[in-house]
Amino acid sequence: MTNKNPDDSVHDEQFNVEEDDVENTEDQNNEDEPFENRKKKPEEEIIPIEAEATGAEKPVAETADTEKTEPSSEEAAVEDLENVASENLEELPEVDYSGRSKAELVETLEILIENRPPHEIKDDVEKIKILFYKKHKADADIIKKEFLVSGGAPEDFKAPLDTAEEKVKSLLARYRGKKTEFSKQLEVGKQENLRRKYDIIDKIKDLVNREESINKTFQEFRELQSLWYSTGIVPQSALKNLWETYNHNVEVFYDYIKINKELRDLDFKKNLVTKIKLCEKAEELLLEPNPVNAFRILQEYHQSWREIGPVPRESRIDVWERFKEATAKINKAHHEYFESLKNEQKRNLEAKTALCEQVEQLNSEEISSFKGWEDKAREIIELQKVWRTIGFAPKKYNNTIYQRFREECDTFFQNKRDFYARNKETQMENFQLKSDLCLKAESMKDSTDWKESTDALIMLQKQWKEIGPVPRKHSDKLWKRFRSACDYFFEKKSEHFSGLDNSFEENMKIKLALIERLEKDELGEDAKTVFKTLKEIQNEWTKIGFVPFKEKEEVSNRYRNALNRQFDNLKIDDEEKAIIKYQNKLENLKENPQASRKLRVERERFINRIKQIEGDIVLWENNIGFFSKSRAAESMIKEVMDKIEDAKNTIQMLEEKVKLIDQSGLDE
């Protein structure tokens, strides 16, 4: 019995990393679908191709905790399919299917399945399937929405039969059948390769019985070696015994022919150079930032090491120890990476559990008003936004926690829909009240009694805001009708006043005098006195009538710049300056016939900005609770608290600007 050399032994701790509970991060966009188990395959033992004719060192002992499990037949089949695709067939170019219609996707899927091997089109089939069902769902949602808009009840909706979907199902079944058939053929091929390799071993074994010249025998041996390596893959379960038998008979052959030592040493030195290069490559992997990639590439290096022949006896242990040391470090980094990922996913589970509890608390509260339901709905939406910022939970809990959160959210919105359905009579009363307001607004839109009609329309707008919601299918149409009548009146009013053809030269002179007074910087040095003077100038400016239209913009800009410069020089808070400047802007807008429309847009923009900042504050405040207690966490919490304080100041300023717009009456 020939002893194994150190190259024959599996490196310590190479395959004992457990990844069963670590979330697969490639399917992050679809949390409600189960993740496939993707365990790493254990590496086969590293067996040298050849051993020294004069003997070999004893194998390095394996650690007690080294796991040696045989890979499943499914994993082996996947690996073999990938090997066949990469070695024997040209790969399909990557194609972007996102712009194709459902019919085009079905046609492409059929062409691929019927004309390409199954292992070559796996990724393309998956992409097409995902895109198709996204489009299929979008079409179904449109049909359902039209059904509901037309007055149908949600429980009565039934999606129509989609022939394209039936075709896809049929094609996918065909694809699975072809994959199964291909796997069977591949298994038959592996068994045939195993038989051929044992035949080659028998021929190598028979070489020791030849009586021909050594050169001829050695040449035949090299040809058998070449044939061995050109023979394809074999069953995983037979791999270890096959290599051991092969290496044993190679050693016997070397002993038998007593090959020239110089030739043998040259071969050993060449193997040594090759293995040193593998050591250097393995050491370079220590710099690889992604430990998963480093681990995968390391397995390829071990396969290459296994196929390289023996090295000189004096270098054998050193080169193996060098390779094993790099391997151990890479394996350690790989193990630590998944451990850190497990800890992160555990924290994510805690955060998601807290969100579920918040939604459950909201569902337990009794809500009896439309406003209450809308406020709680906004809270639910904010919690959903926070959920999306949190990563995966551990695999065995991820689907469960997602279903818990999703079901609670669905329960809330179903209860909201039920409440609105029960209060349909109230909504219809609101519909009638708002319809009456539309009639009143439409009756006044052609009025030329500008003051009285303006006040009346403003009152109607206030009444509109006080009336509750109407049925959703009437809401937009009714609002557009009311707004259209109001806009028509105020546009006619603006045209009337902007079209006045009077001489405004005297107003122009007065305003220019005020501007020159601001530009001379002779208002004094006392901040309170200057501030009072500036307010008086502002009040005087607003009392002055219009100026010639062609001069209006230039005069307004000159006045605004001079006034802002004076306010900038005042030693008062920046927030107060900003409010004063904005108040000045509102005063200047009174001369603009489009002021009403512009301020409505600006007011809406301020409101949206306030809502956005409030949402950010909720998100930041929720995230503070997830920080662990440490010095680094305290620094992060302080930074977030500063951001929250700045955001609240911004909200206060925006609310003040909205208040100024409402008080100006220009947005009515």
C-alpha positions in Angstrom: 0.0 0.0 0.0 1.4 3.4 -1.1 1.2 6.3 1.4 -0.4 9.5 0.3 1.7 12.7 0.2 0.5 16.0 1.8 -1.0 17.0 -1.5 -3.6 14.2 -1.1 -5.3 15.7 2.0 -8.1 18.1 2.1 -7.0 21.4 3.8 -8.2 22.0 7.3 -11.6 23.7 7.8 -12.2 24.1 4.1 -15.8 23.2 3.9 -17.4 23.6 7.3 -19.1 27.0 6.7 -22.8 26.7 7.3 -24.9 28.9 5.0 -28.3 27.3 5.5 -29.6 30.2 7.5 -28.0 33.0 5.5 -30.4 34.9 3.2 -29.7 34.7 -0.5 -29.3 38.4 -1.5 -29.9 37.9 -5.2 -33.8 37.9 -5.0 -34.2 41.0 -2.8 -36.9 42.6 -5.0 -39.4 39.8 -4.5 -39.8 39.1 -0.7 -43.0 37.2 -1.0 -41.6 34.3 -3.0 -39.6 31.5 -1.3 -35.8 31.4 -1.7 -34.2 28.3 -3.0 -31.7 26.5 -0.8 -28.2 27.0 -2.3 -25.7 25.1 -0.2 -22.1 25.1 -1.1 -20.7 21.9 -2.5 -18.0 20.3 -0.4 -14.7 20.0 -2.2 -13.4 16.5 -3.1 -10.1 15.5 -1.5 -7.1 16.9 -3.2 -5.4 13.9 -4.9 -2.1 14.3 -6.8 -2.0 13.1 -10.4 1.3 11.4 -9.9 3.4 10.4 -6.9 7.1 9.9 -6.6 8.3 6.5 -7.6 10.5 6.4 -4.5 7.7 6.9 -2.0 5.5 9.6 -0.5 5.0 11.4 2.7 2.2 10.7 5.1 -1.0 12.8 4.6 -1.6 15.8 6.9 -4.2 14.8 9.5 -7.6 16.4 9.1 -9.1 18.4 12.0 -12.0 16.8 13.9 -14.4 19.5 12.9 -13.8 19.2 9.1 -17.1 18.3 7.5 -17.1 15.8 4.6 -20.5 15.4 3.1 -21.3 14.1 -0.3 -23.1 16.7 -2.6 -26.7 16.0 -3.5 -27.4 14.5 -6.9 -29.3 17.7 -7.8 -26.2 19.9 -6.9 -23.9 17.6 -8.9 -26.2 17.7 -11.9 -26.3 21.5 -11.8 -22.5 21.6 -11.6 -22.2 19.1 -14.5 -24.6 21.1 -16.6 -22.6 24.2 -16.1 -19.4 22.4 -17.0 -20.9 21.1 -20.2 -22.2 24.6 -21.1 -18.8 26.3 -20.5 -16.6 23.6 -22.1 -18.5 22.3 -25.1 -21.0 25.0 -26.2 -20.8 28.6 -27.1 -22.8 30.8 -24.7 -25.8 32.9 -25.8 -25.2 36.6 -25.8 -26.9 38.5 -23.0 -30.2 39.9 -24.3 -32.4 42.7 -22.9 -36.0 41.4 -23.1 -37.6 44.3 -21.1 -38.9 46.1 -24.2 -40.7 43.2 -25.7 -44.4 42.6 -25.6 -46.1 39.5 -24.1 -46.5 37.9 -27.5 -42.9 38.6 -28.4 -41.7 37.1 -25.1 -43.8 33.9 -25.8 -42.4 33.7 -29.3 -38.8 34.1 -28.1 -39.3 31.5 -25.3 -40.6 29.0 -27.8 -37.7 29.6 -30.2 -35.2 29.2 -27.4 -36.7 26.0 -26.0 -37.1 24.4 -29.4 -33.7 25.3 -30.8 -31.2 25.5 -27.9 -30.0 23.0 -25.2 -31.8 23.5 -21.9 -28.6 24.1 -19.9 -27.6 27.0 -22.2 -30.9 29.0 -21.9 -31.5 28.7 -18.2 -31.0 32.4 -17.4 -32.9 33.6 -20.5 -35.9 31.4 -19.7 -35.9 32.8 -16.2 -35.7 36.4 -17.4 -38.5 35.9 -19.9 -40.7 34.1 -17.4 -40.3 37.0 -14.8 -41.0 39.7 -17.5 -44.0 37.8 -18.9 -45.7 37.4 -15.5 -45.0 41.1 -14.6 -46.8 42.1 -17.9 -49.5 39.5 -17.3 -50.1 40.9 -13.8 -50.1 44.5 -15.1 -52.7 43.6 -17.7 -54.9 41.9 -15.1 -54.6 44.9 -12.8 -55.8 47.2 -15.6 -58.8 45.0 -16.4 -59.6 44.8 -12.7 -59.3 48.6 -12.3 -61.7 49.1 -15.3 -64.1 46.6 -13.8 -64.1 48.4 -10.5 -64.4 51.9 -12.1 -67.4 50.7 -14.1 -69.1 49.9 -10.7 -68.2 46.2 -10.3 -67.5 44.8 -6.8 -64.0 43.5 -6.0 -65.4 40.1 -5.0 -67.2 39.7 -8.3 -64.1 40.2 -10.4 -62.7 37.2 -12.3 -59.7 37.6 -14.5 -60.3 36.5 -18.2 -58.4 33.5 -19.6 -55.0 34.5 -21.0 -54.1 32.2 -23.9 -50.5 33.6 -23.8 -50.2 32.4 -20.2 -51.4 28.9 -21.1 -48.8 28.9 -23.9 -46.1 29.9 -21.5 -47.0 27.1 -19.0 -46.9 24.6 -21.8 -43.5 25.8 -23.0 -42.1 25.8 -19.4 -43.3 22.2 -19.0 -41.6 21.3 -22.3 -38.4 23.0 -21.0 -38.5 21.1 -17.8 -38.9 17.8 -19.7 -35.9 18.6 -21.9 -33.9 19.4 -18.8 -34.8 16.1 -17.3 -34.0 14.2 -20.5 -30.6 16.1 -20.8 -29.7 15.2 -17.2 -30.5 11.5 -18.0 -28.3 11.6 -21.0 -25.5 13.4 -19.1 -25.7 10.7 -16.4 -25.3 8.0 -19.0 -22.3 9.9 -20.4 -20.7 10.1 -17.0 -21.0 6.4 -16.5 -19.4 5.9 -19.9 -16.6 8.2 -19.0 -16.1 6.3 -15.8 -15.9 3.0 -17.7 -13.4 4.6 -20.1 -11.2 5.9 -17.3 -11.1 2.5 -15.6 -10.1 1.0 -19.0 -7.3 3.5 -19.2 -6.2 2.5 -15.7 -6.2 -1.1 -16.8 -4.0 -0.3 -19.8 -1.6 1.7 -17.5 -1.5 -1.3 -15.2 -0.7 -3.6 -18.2 2.3 -1.4 -19.2 4.4 -3.0 -16.5 4.1 -6.4 -18.4 5.6 -5.1 -21.7 8.9 -6.3 -23.0 9.4 -3.5 -25.5 11.7 -0.5 -25.3 11.3 2.0 -22.4 11.0 4.9 -24.8 8.1 3.3 -26.6 6.4 2.2 -23.3 6.8 5.7 -21.9 5.4 7.3 -25.0 2.4 5.0 -24.8 2.0 6.0 -21.1 2.0 9.7 -22.1 -0.7 9.0 -24.7 -2.8 7.2 -22.0 -2.4 10.2 -19.7 -3.5 12.5 -22.4 -6.5 10.3 -23.1 -7.3 10.3 -19.4 -7.4 14.1 -19.2 -9.4 14.5 -22.4 -12.1 12.1 -21.1 -15.1 14.0 -19.7 -16.7 14.2 -16.2 -17.6 11.1 -14.1 -20.1 10.6 -11.3 -19.2 12.6 -8.2 -19.5 9.5 -5.9 -16.8 7.6 -7.9 -14.4 10.5 -8.2 -12.2 9.9 -5.0 -11.7 6.2 -5.6 -11.1 6.8 -9.3 -8.2 9.2 -8.6 -6.7 7.1 -5.9 -6.7 4.0 -8.2 -5.2 6.1 -11.0 -2.5 7.6 -8.9 -1.5 4.3 -7.4 -1.1 2.7 -10.8 0.9 5.7 -12.0 3.3 5.3 -9.1 3.6 1.6 -9.8 4.4 2.4 -13.5 7.1 4.9 -12.5 8.6 2.3 -10.2 8.6 -0.3 -12.9 10.2 1.6 -15.7 12.8 3.3 -13.5 12.6 6.3 -15.6 15.7 8.4 -16.0 16.1 10.4 -12.8 17.0 13.7 -14.7 13.8 13.4 -16.8 11.8 12.7 -13.7 13.4 15.5 -11.7 12.7 17.9 -14.6 9.1 16.9 -14.5 9.0 17.3 -10.7 10.6 20.8 -11.0 8.1 21.8 -13.6 5.3 20.7 -11.3 6.9 22.7 -8.5 7.0 25.9 -10.5 3.3 25.4 -11.4 2.3 24.8 -7.8 4.3 27.8 -6.6 2.3 29.9 -9.1 -0.9 28.5 -7.6 0.3 29.5 -4.2 0.9 33.0 -5.4 -2.6 33.2 -6.9 -4.1 31.9 -3.7 -2.2 34.5 -1.7 -3.5 37.2 -4.1 -7.0 36.2 -3.3 -6.4 37.5 0.2 -6.8 41.0 -1.3 -10.1 40.1 -3.0 -12.8 42.3 -1.3 -15.6 39.8 -1.9 -14.9 36.7 0.3 -17.6 34.7 -1.7 -15.7 35.3 -5.0 -12.4 34.4 -3.3 -13.8 31.2 -1.9 -15.2 30.2 -5.3 -12.0 30.9 -7.2 -10.1 29.0 -4.5 -12.0 25.8 -5.3 -10.8 26.1 -8.9 -7.2 26.4 -7.7 -7.7 23.3 -5.6 -8.9 21.4 -8.7 -5.8 22.6 -10.6 -3.6 21.5 -7.7 -5.2 18.1 -7.8 -4.4 17.7 -11.4 -0.7 18.8 -11.2 1.8 15.9 -10.7 4.2 15.4 -7.7 7.1 17.8 -6.8 10.6 17.1 -5.5 10.5 15.4 -2.1 12.5 18.2 -0.3 9.9 20.9 -1.5 6.8 18.8 -1.1 5.8 19.7 2.4 6.8 23.4 2.2 4.8 24.1 -0.9 1.8 22.3 0.4 2.0 24.1 3.7 2.1 27.5 1.9 -0.9 26.6 -0.2 -2.8 25.3 2.8 -2.0 28.5 4.9 -3.5 30.7 2.2 -6.5 28.4 1.9 -7.1 28.6 5.7 -7.1 32.4 5.7 -9.5 32.6 2.8 -11.8 30.0 4.4 -11.7 32.0 7.7 -12.7 35.3 5.8 -15.5 33.3 4.1 -16.8 32.0 7.4 -16.6 35.4 9.1 -18.5 37.0 6.2 -21.5 34.7 6.6 -21.4 35.0 10.3 -21.6 38.8 10.0 -24.4 38.4 7.5 -26.3 36.2 9.9 -26.0 38.9 12.7 -27.1 41.6 10.3 -30.1 39.6 9.3 -31.0 38.9 12.9 -31.0 42.7 13.5 -33.2 43.1 10.4 -35.7 40.5 11.9 -35.9 42.5 15.1 -36.6 45.8 13.2 -39.2 44.1 10.9 -40.9 42.6 14.0 -41.2 46.0 15.5 -42.8 47.4 12.3 -45.3 44.4 12.4 -46.2 45.3 15.9 -46.8 48.9 15.0 -49.2 47.9 12.2 -50.9 45.5 14.5 -51.3 48.3 17.1 -52.9 50.5 14.4 -55.3 47.7 13.4 -56.4 47.4 17.0 -57.4 51.1 17.3 -61.0 52.1 16.6 -61.4 54.7 13.8 -64.7 56.3 13.1 -64.0 59.2 10.7 -62.8 59.6 7.2 -60.0 61.9 8.4 -58.9 59.3 10.9 -58.7 56.6 8.3 -56.7 58.9 6.0 -54.3 59.8 8.8 -53.7 56.2 9.8 -53.3 55.2 6.1 -50.5 57.7 5.8 -48.9 56.2 8.9 -49.1 52.7 7.3 -47.5 54.0 4.1 -44.6 55.5 6.1 -44.1 52.2 7.9 -44.0 50.5 4.5 -41.3 52.9 3.4 -39.2 52.1 6.4 -39.7 48.4 5.7 -38.2 48.8 2.3 -35.0 50.3 3.8 -34.4 47.2 5.9 -32.5 44.3 4.4 -33.4 40.5 4.6 -34.2 38.6 7.8 -32.7 35.1 8.2 -34.0 32.7 5.5 -36.1 30.6 7.7 -38.0 33.6 9.1 -37.9 36.0 6.1 -41.1 34.8 4.4 -42.9 34.4 7.6 -42.2 38.0 8.8 -43.0 39.4 5.4 -46.3 37.5 5.3 -47.1 38.9 8.8 -46.4 42.5 7.8 -48.2 42.1 4.4 -51.3 40.5 6.0 -51.6 43.2 8.6 -51.3 46.0 6.0 -53.9 44.2 3.8 -56.2 43.9 6.8 -55.9 47.7 7.5 -56.7 48.7 3.9 -59.5 46.2 3.7 -61.0 47.6 6.9 -60.6 51.1 5.4 -62.4 50.0 2.2 -65.2 48.4 4.3 -65.6 51.7 6.3 -65.9 53.7 3.1 -68.4 51.2 1.7 -70.5 51.4 4.9 -70.5 55.2 4.7 -71.4 55.5 1.1 -74.6 57.4 1.9 -72.5 60.1 3.6 -70.3 60.3 0.6 -73.3 60.7 -1.7 -74.5 63.6 0.5 -71.1 65.2 0.2 -71.3 64.7 -3.5 -74.6 66.6 -3.7 -73.2 69.4 -1.6 -70.1 69.8 -3.7 -72.2 69.6 -6.9 -74.2 72.6 -5.5 -71.0 74.5 -5.0 -70.0 73.8 -8.6 -73.3 75.2 -9.8 -72.8 78.4 -7.7 -69.2 78.8 -8.9 -70.3 78.4 -12.5 -73.1 80.9 -12.1 -70.5 83.6 -11.0 -67.6 82.8 -13.4 -68.8 85.4 -15.9 -69.5 88.1 -13.3 -67.7 91.5 -13.6 -68.5 92.5 -10.1 -64.9 91.7 -9.2 -64.9 92.4 -5.5 -68.2 90.8 -4.5 -67.6 87.8 -6.8 -64.1 87.3 -5.5 -65.3 87.2 -1.9 -68.1 84.9 -2.8 -65.8 82.4 -4.6 -63.3 82.5 -1.8 -66.2 81.6 0.6 -67.2 78.7 -1.7 -63.6 77.4 -1.7 -63.6 77.4 2.1 -66.9 75.5 2.2 -65.5 73.0 -0.3 -62.6 72.2 2.1 -65.0 71.7 5.0 -67.1 69.1 3.2 -66.0 65.5 3.5 -64.9 63.1 0.8 -67.1 61.9 -2.1 -67.1 58.6 -3.9 -63.7 58.0 -5.5 -65.1 57.6 -9.0 -66.6 61.1 -8.8 -63.8 62.9 -6.8 -61.4 64.0 -9.6 -64.2 64.9 -12.1 -66.1 67.0 -9.5 -62.9 68.8 -8.3 -61.8 69.7 -11.9 -65.3 71.1 -12.5 -65.2 73.3 -9.5 -61.6 74.4 -10.0 -62.3 75.2 -13.7 -65.1 77.6 -12.8 -62.9 79.4 -10.2 -59.9 79.6 -12.5 -62.0 81.0 -15.3 -63.3 83.9 -13.1 -59.9 84.8 -11.7 -58.2 84.6 -15.1 -60.9 87.0 -16.5 -60.3 89.2 -13.5 -56.5 89.2 -14.1 -57.0 90.0 -17.8 -59.3 92.9 -16.8 -56.8 94.5 -14.5 -53.7 93.8 -16.6 -55.4 95.3 -19.6 -56.1 98.7 -18.1 -54.4 101.2 -20.4 -53.6 104.1 -18.1 -50.6 106.2 -17.6 -48.6 105.0 -14.7 -45.7 107.4 -15.1 -46.4 109.2 -11.7 -46.4 105.8 -9.9 -43.2 105.0 -11.7 -41.5 108.2 -10.4 -42.6 107.5 -6.8 -41.3 103.9 -6.9 -38.0 105.0 -8.4 -37.6 107.5 -5.6 -38.1 104.8 -3.0 -35.6 102.6 -4.9 -32.9 105.4 -4.9 -33.5 105.8 -1.2 -32.8 102.1 -0.6 -29.7 102.2 -2.8 -28.1 105.2 -1.1 -27.5 103.2 2.2 -28.6 106.3 4.2 -31.1 104.5 6.5 -28.9 104.6 9.6 -26.9 102.1 11.6 -29.3 101.1 14.4 -30.8 97.7 13.3 -34.3 98.3 14.9 -34.5 101.8 13.3 -33.5 100.5 9.9 -35.9 97.6 10.2 -38.8 99.9 11.0 -37.8 102.2 8.1 -37.7 99.2 5.7 -41.2 98.1 6.8 -42.5 101.7 6.2 -40.9 101.7 2.7 -42.5 98.3 2.0 -45.9 99.5 3.2 -45.6 102.7 1.0 -44.5 100.6 -2.0 -47.6 98.4 -1.7 -49.9 101.5 -1.7 -48.5 102.8 -5.0 -50.4 101.8 -8.1 -49.2 100.1 -11.2 -46.3 101.2 -13.4 -46.0 100.9 -17.2 -46.1 97.3 -18.2 -42.8 97.3 -20.1 -41.0 98.8 -17.1 -42.7 96.7 -14.4 -40.2 93.8 -14.3 -37.1 96.0 -14.3 -38.5 98.2 -11.5 -39.6 95.2 -9.5 -36.2 93.5 -9.8 -34.4 96.7 -8.9 -36.6 97.3 -5.8 -36.4 93.7 -4.7 -32.6 93.6 -5.0 -32.1 96.9 -3.1 -34.5 95.8 -0.4 -32.9 92.4 0.0 -29.5 93.9 0.3 -30.7 96.2 3.1 -32.3 93.2 4.9 -29.1 91.2 4.4 -27.1 93.9 6.2 -29.4 93.8 9.2 -28.2 91.8 12.2 -31.3 89.6 12.6 -31.9 85.8 12.3 -31.6 84.2 8.9 -35.0 82.7 9.3 -36.6 86.1 10.0 -34.7 87.6 7.0 -36.0 84.8 4.8 -39.6 85.4 5.9 -39.3 89.1 5.4 -37.9 88.6 1.9 -40.7 86.2 1.0 -43.3 88.7 2.3 -41.7 91.2 0.0 -42.0 88.8 -2.9 -45.7 88.3 -2.2 -46.2 92.1 -2.2 -44.4 92.3 -5.6 -46.6 89.5 -7.0 -49.7 91.6 -6.6 -48.8 93.4 -9.8 -48.6 90.0 -11.7 -51.9 89.0 -13.4 -50.8 85.3 -13.0 -50.1 85.7 -9.3 -53.0 83.5 -8.3 -51.9 80.5 -10.3 -48.2 80.9 -9.5 -48.9 81.0 -5.7 -51.2 78.0 -5.9 -48.4 76.0 -7.5 -45.9 77.4 -5.0 -48.2 76.7 -2.0 -48.7 73.1 -3.2 -44.9 72.7 -3.6 -44.4 73.9 0.0 -47.1 71.5 1.3 -45.5 68.6 -0.6 -42.1 69.5 0.7 -43.4 69.6 4.3 -44.9 66.2 3.9 -41.7 64.8 2.4 -39.6 66.3 5.3 -42.1 64.9 7.9 -41.8 61.5 6.3 -38.0 61.8 6.5 -38.3 62.7 10.2 -40.5 59.7 10.9 -38.0 57.4 9.1 -35.0 58.9 11.0 -36.8 58.6 14.3 -37.7 55.0 13.7 -34.2 54.2 12.6 -32.7 55.7 15.8 -34.3 52.8 17.7 -32.4 50.3 15.7 -28.9 51.6 16.5 -27.0 49.4 18.9 -25.5 51.0 22.1 -21.9 52.0 21.4 -19.7 55.1 21.0 -20.1 54.8 17.2 -23.9 54.5 17.6 -24.1 57.6 19.9 -22.2 59.6 17.2 -24.6 58.4 14.6 -27.7 59.2 16.8 -26.4 62.7 17.4 -25.9 63.2 13.7 -29.5 62.0 13.0 -30.9 64.2 15.8 -29.2 67.2 14.3 -30.7 66.4 10.9 -34.1 66.1 12.6 -33.8 69.5 14.3 -32.7 71.1 11.0 -35.7 69.5 9.3 -38.1 70.8 11.9 -36.7 74.3 11.5 -37.2 74.0 7.7 -40.8 72.8 8.2 -41.5 75.8 10.5 -40.2 78.2 7.8 -42.2 76.5 5.1 -45.4 76.6 7.2 -44.8 80.4 7.8 -44.5 80.9 4.1 -47.8 78.9 3.5 -49.4 81.1 6.2 -48.2 84.3 4.4 -49.7 83.0 1.1 -53.0 82.2 2.7 -53.1 85.7 4.3 -52.3 87.4 1.1 -55.4 86.2 -0.7 -53.5 85.9 -3.9 -53.9 82.1 -4.2 -57.6 82.2 -4.1 
